[in-house]
Structures are given as structure tokens and as C-alpha cells.
Amino acid sequence: MGLAGTKIARCLAPLGLVCVPHAATAQGANHAVGADIFFSTDTDDTQVARLAAQFDLRNDDPEHRIGLRLEKAIYDFQGLNREERDRVYLQAADVSGGWSWNVRAGTDGDTLIGSASVHDDTKFRKEFFAERDVVETPQGLSRGLYSTFVGALIDLPVDDRNIVTVLTGIQEFTGANERLHVRANYIHVLNPALGLSAQIRGRYFYSTHPREYDYYSPRWYSQLLPVLQMRRFIDGWELLGAGGVGAQRDSSSKWRRSDFAQFRIRTPAMRVWSGYGELTYSSSPSDSSAVNGSYGYFQSMIGVTRRF
């Protein structure tokens, strides 16, 4: 579940779903420390855990910050092969000339990894992004396989209750494989007061050199996923629940069922103490999966920040 995947799944300001009331802020606080834990597992019995601590020298708000992140990543493949990597990042975010940007640039000791994005807040919101990370498979870790994904996202509002979001990108893997991506959402707001929306999420990719290594890489993959989502803000707290059942297919399989569920809670960002938690389940294969057919992927995230 990379940067691009999270971007395409969001509900947007033109729909009236992201108006977050500000809670009381930590007066005079412009530094922060935090910790977070990520864990994922799938039916291939691949488990990934990331334990991280971070310190912000500047933390005026989420769009104005600079700091350091230290991370230990633990990869366990079928209980037989366990790898650990220490990673360090410089994180920064700011706003300039009507564009907001966010960078997390670092290393795992072998090469540059991280992510970066920049976006405006016009009616037709545009975003450009890049992300680079190791391929989380046995060969990915042992042979030093990485993927670099660059792309662009645009919002195309139809009216106050309908919007289309389109993402295009190219993902380059270590070796010869390059993957072309197209993703799109159609979002219809059923009830603005409840933050309730109906969505149709579409996804397609094409690989130039399929099945080059041990990550999931058919010649092509497609998915169509109807989703019902409710996103509420209560006294600055964000509560989100989403679920859907659709269909997916790749170049070596027939159409099969595709499931998705997500739950998230987030406190107001600018309190002295803030935090978030998220659970996601998907039956869509990821780059870390190696097999077709029945597949399930579960991930959880929890984090806390203290501003001072």
C-alpha cells in the first residue's frame, strides 16, 4: 500500500468531506517527538514490521515541518528467512507559491529511498509524486531489488457532489521491468452531513517484462471496486470506515472476487498529544506477493506524537 495507493483512495475538499475543525493547539509548541508501528501480513506468509521514532526540529503544523526519522524494518518470509534493515530519513514539508510539498528522503545503507510529493489547492487539484523502496520479497532483499514510482494525480470535479480523480504513473524495477499504471475514482456524495459517499475505483497496470523476479508481476492486471465510505469529523477527531466488493483479473487468471475494508481514527493534529490508528484489508495482490489466485493482505498502523 504505497503512496500512490493512499492518494487515489481519499475523499476531497470539493465534496465537503475534509473540513476539519481545529482543536485547541499547543501554545508556543514548535517541536515534536513521535513513534509509530506498521505491521502487515498476507496469505503468502510474508510479514513486515516497521518500528520508527522521529524528532521534528520544526513542527508548526503538518504543512510546515522539518525533522529526522529513524526506522527499523523487519521482514519475515514464511518464518524461514528473516531480514532486518535500519533506515534513516530527513523529513520536511512547507508551502510556497500556492504549492504544498512534502519530502521524506533517506537511505537503508545501500541506496536512496523515500517519497516526495507536491500539490496545489485549485479547483482542479494537481499532484506530482515519487517514491522509491525495496521490493519486499526474498529476492528483493537478497538481491537488492528496488522499485521507483513516479506519477501525477488530478481531480476533475463535476459538481458539488461528484468528482473524478485520475492517476497515471510509471514504476521502474531493478532489472528490465517497467510498469505503466492508470487508476481512477468516481466519487458521489450520498450525504454530505454524514460524510457518506459511494465510489467506483478502477485500476490497471501493464508490465513490460512480466515475472522477472519473485514479486507479483503479470503482463497486466485490472480491478474494478465499488466502495461505500463514511468519513466523519467530531470535535476535530477523524473517523473513517470503508468497504467494498468488486472484481479483479490479470493476464493469467479469470475474473475473481476483490474485497476491501478500511477503518481509521485520527485525533486533532495540533494538540499537545495526537495520534492515529488504521486497519486495512485487501485481496488485491501487491508487489510483495508471488502467487495468483486467492490472496489476502492485512496491514495495521498506529502512531503518537508529542508537541512541545
Secondary structure, DSSP 8 states (H G I E B T S, - for coil): --HHHHHHT---GGGT----------TT---EEEEEEEEEEETT-EEEEEEEEEEEEEEEETTEEEEEEEEEEEEEETTTEEEEEEEEEEEEEEEETTEEEEEEEEESSSSEEEEEEEEE-SSS-EEEEEEEEE--SHHHHHTT-EEEEEEEEEEEEEETTEEEEEEEEEEEESSS-EEEEEEEEEEEEEETTTTEEEEEEEEEEEESSTTSSSS---SEEEEEEEEEEEEEEETTEEEEEEEEEEEEEETTS--EEEEEEEEEEE--TTSSEEEEEEEEEE-S--TT----SS--EEEEEEEEEEE-
